[in-house]
Amino acid sequence: MTLDIFGFQALWSPYFLSVLLLILVGYFLITVRYRKRFKSNEPLTVEQGILFSAGIVILYAIKGSPLDLMGHLMFYAHMIQMAVLCLVIPPIIILGLPQWVWRGVLRLPVIRTVFPIMTKPIIALIVFNGFFSVYHIPLIFDTIKQNMWLHGFYTSLLFVTAIFMWWPLVNKLSDYQTLNGLKKVGYIFADGILLTPACALIIFADTPMYATFSDPHAWGEAMKLCVPPSTLASLNLSGPELFNSMSLIHDQQLGGVLMKVIQEVVYGTILGQVFFEWYRKDQAESEQELSQDISPSAVE
């Protein structure tokens, strides 16, 4: 049975695509066409434009393309969504927004009070990993997956807390640099450790944990989040097993493994960048000290 039976709207989310296109157009209008209307503006770099555009494209790929529908049919697809939403897109968006735009956002009344607190390294780590772990408790997971408003709210909350978590690592604002090279390494390792229990719980469970992937009624309610009820009512479906050749437990275990693998790849990449930047900064400081030692007076 193919996914085409669910219709164009469920497969391609045209309304969500329209919203993302408006955001992308607004981004380029603010950062290119109308940027001179803002104080302390700077020209948009090619790298920033590519990064922000890539972030929007990836966001649509995981929440608007058929992968979003697959996330209601196969647990491993859902975990790919979660990994990309929380671990891949946030740093791309942070780097894609110019520094002068970030400064303007951080001057807003509520944000200027909350943001500095929530992006403190320890708080950011605990809050993000706490919300992520709580989300995957079966009772909470199944409740959220069956309610459109709860699902939208919690998904947005996870994304925002992921921004908080990534901010100390990747932001380029000089007055918001709270971690140096060595502390960044420790931060990455701590983040990986805190995320491990949720993945381990899923990987090593010996029975299916989530009703929205095993119970036909709960699954049917969860499907209403992405498939119009009228379309769903016209289909005679018993459950997600019609679309997945794997057993429920293997699907669940694969989801946990993929989450951990994506996490390791992303964190490994960031760790490599941190080491490279640390080495480059150390070399620059060494060369500066050497040039100061070999001054004209020293030569004479």
Backbone hydrogen bonds, N-H to C=O, Kabsch-Sander energy under -0.5 kcal/mol:
donor,donor_aa,acceptor,acceptor_aa,energy
5,I,2,T,-1.0
6,F,3,L,-2.0
7,G,4,D,-1.6
11,L,7,G,-1.6
12,W,8,F,-2.7
13,S,9,Q,-1.9
17,L,13,S,-2.2
18,S,14,P,-2.1
19,V,15,Y,-2.0
20,L,16,F,-2.2
21,L,17,L,-2.3
22,L,18,S,-2.1
23,I,19,V,-2.1
24,L,20,L,-2.3
25,V,21,L,-2.6
26,G,22,L,-2.7
27,Y,23,I,-2.2
28,F,24,L,-1.9
29,L,25,V,-2.2
30,I,26,G,-2.4
31,T,27,Y,-2.5
32,V,28,F,-1.5
33,R,28,F,-1.2
34,Y,29,L,-3.4
37,R,34,Y,-1.7
38,F,35,R,-2.0
41,N,38,F,-0.9
44,L,31,T,-0.5
49,G,45,T,-2.1
50,I,46,V,-2.4
51,L,47,E,-2.5
52,F,48,Q,-2.5
53,S,49,G,-2.1
54,A,50,I,-2.7
55,G,51,L,-2.3
56,I,52,F,-2.0
57,V,53,S,-2.4
58,I,54,A,-2.7
59,L,55,G,-2.1
60,Y,56,I,-2.2
61,A,57,V,-2.2
62,I,58,I,-1.8
63,K,59,L,-2.0
64,G,60,Y,-2.6
65,S,60,Y,-1.5
68,D,65,S,-1.9
69,L,65,S,-0.7
70,M,66,P,-2.6
71,G,67,L,-1.6
72,H,69,L,-1.7
73,L,70,M,-1.1
74,M,70,M,-3.1
78,H,74,M,-1.5
79,M,75,F,-2.1
80,I,76,Y,-1.7
81,Q,77,A,-2.1
82,M,78,H,-2.3
83,A,79,M,-2.4
84,V,80,I,-2.4
85,L,81,Q,-2.8
86,C,82,M,-2.2
87,L,83,A,-2.5
88,V,83,A,-0.5
88,V,84,V,-1.3
89,I,84,V,-2.4
92,I,88,V,-1.0
93,I,89,I,-2.5
94,I,90,P,-2.6
95,L,91,P,-2.1
96,G,92,I,-1.6
97,L,93,I,-1.4
101,V,98,P,-0.5
102,W,98,P,-2.0
103,R,99,Q,-2.5
104,G,100,W,-1.5
105,V,101,V,-2.5
106,L,102,W,-2.8
107,R,103,R,-0.6
107,R,104,G,-0.7
108,L,105,V,-1.5
112,R,108,L,-2.9
113,T,109,P,-0.5
113,T,110,V,-0.9
114,V,110,V,-2.4
115,F,111,I,-2.6
117,I,113,T,-0.5
117,I,114,V,-0.6
118,M,114,V,-2.6
119,T,115,F,-1.8
120,K,117,I,-1.4
124,A,120,K,-3.2
125,L,121,P,-2.3
126,I,122,I,-2.3
127,V,123,I,-2.8
128,F,124,A,-2.1
129,N,125,L,-2.1
130,G,126,I,-2.1
131,F,127,V,-2.5
132,F,128,F,-2.6
133,S,129,N,-2.3
134,V,130,G,-2.6
135,Y,131,F,-2.0
136,H,132,F,-0.9
136,H,133,S,-0.6
137,I,134,V,-1.8
141,F,137,I,-3.1
142,D,138,P,-2.8
143,T,139,L,-1.7
144,I,140,I,-2.6
145,K,141,F,-2.5
146,Q,142,D,-0.7
146,Q,143,T,-0.6
147,N,144,I,-1.5
151,H,147,N,-2.7
152,G,148,M,-2.3
153,F,149,W,-2.5
154,Y,150,L,-2.9
155,T,151,H,-2.3
156,S,152,G,-2.0
157,L,153,F,-2.4
158,L,154,Y,-2.6
159,F,155,T,-2.0
160,V,156,S,-2.5
161,T,157,L,-2.6
162,A,158,L,-1.8
163,I,159,F,-1.8
164,F,160,V,-2.1
165,M,161,T,-2.2
166,W,162,A,-2.3
167,W,163,I,-1.8
169,L,166,W,-1.1
170,V,166,W,-2.0
171,N,167,W,-2.0
176,Y,173,L,-1.8
177,Q,174,S,-1.0
178,T,176,Y,-1.1
184,K,180,N,-2.4
185,V,181,G,-1.6
186,G,182,L,-1.8
187,Y,183,K,-2.4
188,I,184,K,-2.3
189,F,185,V,-2.1
190,A,186,G,-2.5
191,D,187,Y,-2.3
192,G,188,I,-2.2
193,I,189,F,-2.1
194,L,190,A,-2.4
195,L,191,D,-1.5
196,T,192,G,-0.9
196,T,193,I,-0.6
199,C,195,L,-1.3
200,A,196,T,-3.1
201,L,197,P,-2.5
202,I,198,A,-1.4
203,I,199,C,-2.8
204,F,200,A,-2.7
205,A,201,L,-0.5
211,A,209,M,-0.5
213,F,210,Y,-1.4
214,S,211,A,-1.0
215,D,211,A,-3.0
219,W,215,D,-2.9
220,G,216,P,-2.3
221,E,217,H,-1.9
222,A,218,A,-2.2
223,M,219,W,-2.2
224,K,220,G,-0.7
224,K,221,E,-0.7
225,L,222,A,-1.7
226,C,223,M,-1.5
227,V,223,M,-2.2
231,T,228,P,-0.6
232,L,228,P,-2.3
233,A,229,P,-2.5
234,S,230,S,-1.0
235,L,232,L,-1.1
237,L,235,L,-1.0
242,L,239,G,-1.4
243,F,240,P,-2.0
244,N,240,P,-0.6
251,D,247,S,-2.4
252,Q,248,L,-2.3
253,Q,249,I,-2.4
254,L,250,H,-2.5
255,G,251,D,-1.9
256,G,252,Q,-1.9
257,V,253,Q,-2.3
258,L,254,L,-2.8
259,M,255,G,-2.1
260,K,256,G,-1.9
261,V,257,V,-2.6
262,I,258,L,-2.7
263,Q,259,M,-2.0
264,E,260,K,-2.4
265,V,261,V,-2.4
266,V,262,I,-2.6
267,Y,263,Q,-2.8
268,G,264,E,-2.4
269,T,265,V,-2.1
270,I,266,V,-2.4
271,L,267,Y,-2.8
272,G,268,G,-2.1
273,Q,269,T,-1.9
274,V,270,I,-2.5
275,F,271,L,-2.4
276,F,272,G,-2.2
277,E,273,Q,-2.8
278,W,274,V,-2.5
279,Y,275,F,-2.6
280,R,276,F,-2.7
281,K,277,E,-2.5
282,D,278,W,-2.3
283,Q,279,Y,-2.5
284,A,280,R,-2.2
285,E,281,K,-2.3
286,S,282,D,-2.1
287,E,283,Q,-2.5
288,Q,284,A,-2.0
289,E,285,E,-2.3
290,L,286,S,-2.3
291,S,287,E,-2.3
292,Q,288,Q,-1.7
293,D,289,E,-1.9
294,I,290,L,-2.0
295,S,293,D,-1.4
299,V,295,S,-2.0
300,E,296,P,-2.1
